[in-house]
Each structure stands twice: as C-alpha cells, then as structure tokens.
Amino acid sequence: MLKALADPARLRLLSLIQSAPDGEACVCDLTAPLGLSQPTVSHHLRILTEAGLLEREKRGVWAFYRLVPAAIGTIADLLTPPRKRATKKAPR
C-alpha cells in the first residue's frame, strides 16, 4: 500500500477523489486537475485499485473510482506513532 502512495500524482488522485462532490470520480474528471494524460491517470488509478485503496465501478463506458475507507484507516494507523504506554513498576 505504501509503495502505491509513493508517487505524488497518486496522493493527489486520492485527495481529488475524496473531495469530489459524491466521493467518487471518473478518469475524465481527474486528467485536467493533474495535468496528465488519460492513459497516465488510468495507470495510476489501476495501481491504487490493485493496492486496495480504491474501488472501481464500471458504468457504461465510464469507470468511477472511490476510496476504500478501511484501507485509508489502515494507512492512517501505519503512519500514526504508537501511543506511549505507561510503564508499570515491577514489585520488588
């Protein structure tokens, strides 16, 4: 998962999809904001989908993508440092 997020364009894609009005976006909605070609955007979306970060739903000739909430939660857990645990003193 983290390898899929290593590319700045993929991080931007996740942000654009998350902030889309319906929480989903089509490739055609993502090419202009990224300034990348449709095949390049499709390539990045495929990598994110294969990593389990996005879901893809085909509607006619268009494919719509949305974030997988559980996957985003997993990444958040990976990036959050563990809480410091209070150490208990052992009885002497």
N, C-alpha and C positions, 0 to 999 in steps of 0.2 A: 504494500500500500504506500509506504513512504517513498519508494522509488518512483511510483506513478506521480507523486506530488513534487518530485524534484525539479520539474520543469515549470518556469514562471507562467507560461501560457496555460498550463493545466490548472494551476492555482487560480488564475484569472477566470478560467471557464467555470470552475466550481463557484466562485463568487458571483459571476453573471447569472448562473442558473439559480442559485439560491435567492438572488434578489429579483428574479423575474416575477411579474405580477401573479402568475399561477404557480410559481415554484418549479416551473418546467420551461424548457426552451428547445427550439428546433435549431438545427445547424444554420439555417438561413438567418436566424436571429443573432447568431454569435460571430459570424465572419467579420462584419463591419467593426464592432467594438474591439476586436482583437487585431484587426488589420492583417489577417491571414487569409489564405485561400480556403475554399470549401474543402478540398481534399486534405489539407493540413489540419483543419479544425476537426474533420471527421476522424482522422488518425488519432488525434489527442483524445477525442471522446471515446474511441474504441479502447484505448489504453486505460482510461478511467473506468470504463464499464467492466473490462476484464479484471481490474483490480478490486471490483466490488464497491466502488464509490458512487457509481451512477446506475440508474435503471434506464432501460431503453424501451420505449413503446412505439411500435410502428402504427401509423395511421395513414392509410393510403400510400402515397409515395413519400411521405414525410416521416421522420423518426424524431420523437420527442424524448428529452432526457430530463431526469430529476435526480436529486441527491438521495442516497440511501441513508436515512437518519442513523441507523445503528453503526454503519461504517464511519460516519463522521464522529460519532461518540467514541468509537474505538481509537481513532486518531487523536482526539482530544485527550483521552486517557493516556496515550503513549507520550504525548507532549507535556503533560502536567507532571511536575515532580511529585514524588510520593510525599505524603504528609509526614512531618517529623513525629515520631511516636515517643510518647513519654516513656522513659526507661524506668523500670521499677527496680528498686534496690533489693538484692537478694538478702534473705535473713542470714545473720551470722551465726 
